Each structure stands twice: as C-alpha cells, then as structure tokens.
Amino acid sequence: MGLHALVSFAPFLLLAAVQRPVERPLLLGVGVGALCMLAYDAALLVPAYVGFVWLGASGVQARAGHVLKFLLGAVLGLLPHVLTRLWVDHGF
C-alpha cells in the first residue's frame, strides 16, 4: 500500500476543514498540494473544493478570493514536488 493509502482520508479532512467556522483557503490549498505529492489522485480535490466554494452563499468577490487563495496554496504546496521532478529526479 505505502503512502498512497494515506490519501484515502484526504476528502474527509477537506470536508471537515471546510465546515469549520474559520476557513483558511490558503492552508487548505497547501494541504491539497502536499497530498498531491503522495498521489496525483488528490488533484481531484481541487475542482471539488472550487465547486463547493462557488456554490456557497457569500458574495461573488468573497468566493473568488477563496478560490484564488486556495489555488495559490495548491500551487505552493505542489511546487516542491514539481521542482524535484524537473531538476533532481531525471530518471522518471
């Protein structure tokens, strides 16, 4: 199984984090980006979160801000993996 099995709990953690009264979209994005390092299947959480936020009850600007912060966090969380794959690990 390995570390890929750890990703099976990711949707439940994301759902629990989204339901909190204080939402931190940047940290959620970093978490999802870090989970993508374990398995690329976690990338499915990005459109799921974007859809969940976009269907929310707040204003358009607030929703867009949440989505942009989340996407920035996801890119920052995945960046170490991408840089490692590009410059360090040429055997894959």
N, C-alpha and C positions, 0 to 999 in steps of 0.2 A: 504494500500500500504506500508507505512512505509519506512524505509531506503533502502529497496531493490530496490525501484523505482529510487533511485539516481544512480544506476549502469547503467541505460539505456543511460546515456550521456557519459559513460566511453570510448566507442570506438571512439567517435568523439573527445574527449580530447586527446586520444592517437594519433590519426591521426594528429591532429593539432600540438602536441608536436613533432612528428617525422618529420614533414615538416619544422620545424624551422631550420635556418642556423646553430645554435649552439645546437647540440644534447647532451643531458645528459642521457645516458642509465641507470646509477645507480639510478638517481632520478626517472626516468620513472619506473624502476623496483620496487622501494619503493612505488610509487603511485599505481601500479597494485597490489602489495601485500596488500596494505591497502584497496584497493577496494575489494579484495577477502575476507576481514573481513566482509564486508557488504553482499556480496552474492558470493557464490562459482562459479557462472556463469562467473565472471570476470576472472577466471583462463583460460578461452578460449582466452584471450588477449595475454597470454604468447606465445603459438605456433604461433599466428598470427604475433606478433612482431618479433619473431625469423625468421619466413619465410620471412617477409618483409625485414629485415636486410640482411638475407643470399642471397636474390636475388638482393642486391644493387650492385653498380658499383665499390666500393672500393676493395682493396686487401683482400685476404683471412685472413691475420693476423688482419687487422683492423676490419673485420666483426666478427671474432671470439672474439676479445676483446670486441666489443659492446655487443655481445650475452652473454658473461660471466659476464660482468658488470651488464647487465640487469637482469640476473638470480640471481646474488648475491643480487641485490637490491630487487628483488621479494621475496627472502627468508627472507631478513632482514625485509621487510615490513609485511610479514605474520607471523614472529616469535612471536610477542606479542600475537597474536590470538592462535597460537598453544600452547604456554606455558600456557595461561589462560585455554584453554580446557583441557590440561593434568593435571595441578596441582591445579587449583582453582575450576573449574566447573565440578564436577564429576557426576552431575545429567543428563548429556546429553548422 
